[in-house]
Amino acid sequence: MTKPVSGEPERAILFVGMLAGGDALLSEAEGMLVAEYGEALGVSRTWPFDHTDYYEREMGPGLSRRFVAFGELAPQERLREIKLRTIEMEAAIAAEHAGGHARPVNLDPGLLRIESVVLASTKVSDHRVYLGGGVHAELTLIYEKGGWRPLPWTFPDFRAPTYHAYLSELREELKRLRKGGAS
């Protein structure tokens, strides 16, 4: 029998993947997130979201993806709570932009750990772990042999190396923060 591990799991970098049809919406969402979770540790460049048309019907065409990460390391057990809060933020933005698309912004929080990236989702799937409140956790990428490795279920945009350099920068920042470095 394996002996249980004691102590708290190490904190992780909270980041949120923002998906929207324009820079103004991405900036609005980023502002809400910073107001809620504190100073941004890093904001990625903006990429075209062209790996799938899955969100086009509810969000429209020409979507872009941007990430924002936060400087205060997050307890991993907060992922569920954070996902529920980002759903509320999405609804607030949708109400503010009534008459536009049903869902002008998609906010997907995740945790970057030294060894992996874990995303929160409200979609049920056999490879996701239920956290409660309609929220699931998905191990999306594993860091090994100097790079990010996708898993069979990893989303197409996370599978491609497009985001990997940004995630690697966050990983290095996480190592620095854990050693007591200032942001």
C-alpha positions as CSV (number, residue, x, y, z in Angstrom):
1,M,0.0,0.0,0.0
2,T,1.3,3.5,-0.9
3,K,1.8,5.9,1.9
4,P,-0.3,9.1,1.5
5,V,1.7,12.3,0.7
6,S,1.3,14.9,3.4
7,G,1.3,18.7,2.9
8,E,-0.2,21.0,0.4
9,P,0.4,20.7,-3.3
10,E,2.7,23.4,-4.7
11,R,0.9,26.5,-6.0
12,A,0.7,27.1,-9.7
13,I,0.5,30.0,-12.1
14,L,-3.1,30.8,-12.9
15,F,-3.6,31.8,-16.5
16,V,-6.7,32.4,-18.5
17,G,-7.1,31.7,-22.2
18,M,-9.3,34.4,-23.7
19,L,-11.1,33.9,-27.0
20,A,-13.0,36.7,-28.7
21,G,-13.7,38.3,-32.1
22,G,-11.5,41.4,-31.6
23,D,-8.9,43.2,-29.5
24,A,-11.4,45.4,-27.8
25,L,-13.2,42.4,-26.3
26,L,-9.9,40.7,-25.4
27,S,-8.8,43.8,-23.6
28,E,-12.1,44.2,-21.8
29,A,-11.9,40.6,-20.6
30,E,-8.3,41.1,-19.5
31,G,-9.2,44.1,-17.5
32,M,-11.9,42.2,-15.6
33,L,-9.5,39.3,-15.0
34,V,-6.8,41.7,-13.6
35,A,-9.3,43.4,-11.4
36,E,-10.3,40.0,-10.0
37,Y,-6.9,38.1,-9.8
38,G,-4.4,40.9,-9.5
39,E,-1.4,42.1,-11.5
40,A,-0.7,40.3,-14.7
41,L,2.5,38.4,-14.7
42,G,2.5,38.2,-18.4
43,V,0.2,38.6,-21.4
44,S,0.8,36.6,-24.5
45,R,0.7,37.9,-28.0
46,T,-2.6,37.5,-29.9
47,W,-3.0,34.6,-32.2
48,P,-5.7,33.8,-34.8
49,F,-7.8,31.0,-33.5
50,D,-7.9,28.9,-36.7
51,H,-7.5,25.3,-35.5
52,T,-11.2,24.7,-35.4
53,D,-14.5,26.5,-36.2
54,Y,-16.1,25.0,-33.1
55,Y,-17.0,28.4,-31.5
56,E,-18.0,30.3,-34.7
57,R,-21.7,29.7,-34.3
58,E,-22.0,31.3,-30.9
59,M,-19.0,33.7,-31.1
60,G,-18.8,34.6,-34.8
61,P,-15.9,34.3,-37.3
62,G,-12.4,35.7,-37.0
63,L,-11.7,34.7,-33.5
64,S,-8.4,35.5,-31.7
65,R,-6.7,33.9,-28.7
66,R,-4.7,35.6,-26.0
67,F,-3.5,34.5,-22.6
68,V,-3.1,36.4,-19.4
69,A,-1.2,35.0,-16.4
70,F,-1.2,36.3,-12.9
71,G,1.7,37.0,-10.5
72,E,0.2,35.6,-7.3
73,L,0.6,31.8,-7.3
74,A,-2.7,30.0,-7.0
75,P,-3.7,27.1,-4.8
76,Q,-4.5,24.3,-7.2
77,E,-7.8,23.5,-5.4
78,R,-9.1,26.9,-6.5
79,L,-9.4,25.9,-10.2
80,R,-13.2,25.1,-9.8
81,E,-14.0,28.4,-8.1
82,I,-12.0,30.3,-10.7
83,K,-13.8,28.6,-13.6
84,L,-17.2,29.4,-12.1
85,R,-16.1,33.1,-11.7
86,T,-14.9,33.3,-15.3
87,I,-18.3,32.0,-16.4
88,E,-19.9,34.9,-14.5
89,M,-17.5,37.3,-16.3
90,E,-18.4,35.9,-19.7
91,A,-22.1,36.4,-18.8
92,A,-21.4,40.0,-17.7
93,I,-19.6,40.8,-21.0
94,A,-22.4,39.1,-23.0
95,A,-25.0,41.3,-21.2
96,E,-23.0,44.4,-21.8
97,H,-22.8,43.6,-25.5
98,A,-26.4,42.5,-26.0
99,G,-27.5,42.3,-29.6
100,G,-24.1,40.9,-30.6
101,H,-23.1,37.3,-30.5
102,A,-24.5,35.0,-27.8
103,R,-21.1,34.6,-26.3
104,P,-18.7,37.4,-27.3
105,V,-15.9,36.1,-25.0
106,N,-14.8,32.6,-23.9
107,L,-12.6,32.6,-20.8
108,D,-10.8,29.3,-20.0
109,P,-8.7,29.2,-16.8
110,G,-5.8,26.9,-16.3
111,L,-3.0,26.1,-14.0
112,L,0.6,25.9,-15.2
113,R,2.7,23.6,-13.0
114,I,6.3,22.8,-13.5
115,E,5.3,19.4,-14.9
116,S,2.1,20.2,-16.7
117,V,-0.8,22.4,-17.9
118,V,-4.2,21.7,-16.5
119,L,-7.3,23.4,-17.9
120,A,-10.8,23.8,-16.4
121,S,-13.8,22.9,-18.5
122,T,-17.6,22.5,-18.2
123,K,-17.7,19.8,-20.9
124,V,-18.0,16.2,-19.8
125,S,-15.5,13.8,-21.2
126,D,-14.0,10.4,-20.1
127,H,-10.5,11.9,-19.6
128,R,-11.6,14.8,-17.4
129,V,-11.9,14.7,-13.6
130,Y,-15.0,16.2,-12.0
131,L,-14.3,18.9,-9.5
132,G,-17.9,19.8,-8.6
133,G,-20.3,22.6,-9.7
134,G,-20.3,21.4,-13.3
135,V,-16.5,21.9,-13.6
136,H,-13.9,19.4,-14.7
137,A,-10.1,19.4,-14.8
138,E,-8.2,18.2,-17.8
139,L,-4.5,17.4,-18.0
140,T,-3.7,19.1,-21.3
141,L,0.1,19.2,-21.7
142,I,3.0,17.4,-20.0
143,Y,6.5,18.9,-19.8
144,E,9.2,16.4,-20.5
145,K,12.5,16.2,-22.2
146,G,12.7,20.0,-22.5
147,G,9.3,20.6,-24.1
148,W,5.5,20.4,-24.0
149,R,4.0,17.1,-25.0
150,P,0.3,16.9,-26.0
151,L,-1.9,14.0,-25.0
152,P,-4.4,12.2,-27.2
153,W,-7.2,14.6,-26.1
154,T,-5.3,17.8,-26.2
155,F,-7.1,20.6,-28.0
156,P,-5.7,21.3,-31.5
157,D,-4.5,24.8,-30.7
158,F,-2.6,23.5,-27.6
159,R,-1.3,20.5,-29.6
160,A,0.4,22.8,-32.1
161,P,3.6,24.5,-30.8
162,T,2.0,28.0,-31.2
163,Y,1.5,28.6,-27.5
164,H,4.4,26.5,-26.2
165,A,7.1,29.3,-26.1
166,Y,4.7,31.4,-24.0
167,L,4.0,28.5,-21.7
168,S,7.7,27.8,-21.4
169,E,8.3,31.4,-20.3
170,L,5.6,31.0,-17.7
171,R,7.2,27.8,-16.5
172,E,10.6,29.5,-16.1
173,E,8.9,32.3,-14.2
174,L,7.2,29.7,-11.9
175,K,10.6,28.2,-11.1
176,R,11.9,31.7,-10.3
177,L,8.9,32.5,-8.1
178,R,9.2,29.3,-6.2
179,K,12.8,30.1,-5.4
180,G,11.6,33.4,-3.9
181,G,12.3,35.7,-6.7
182,A,10.3,38.9,-7.0
183,S,8.0,39.5,-9.9
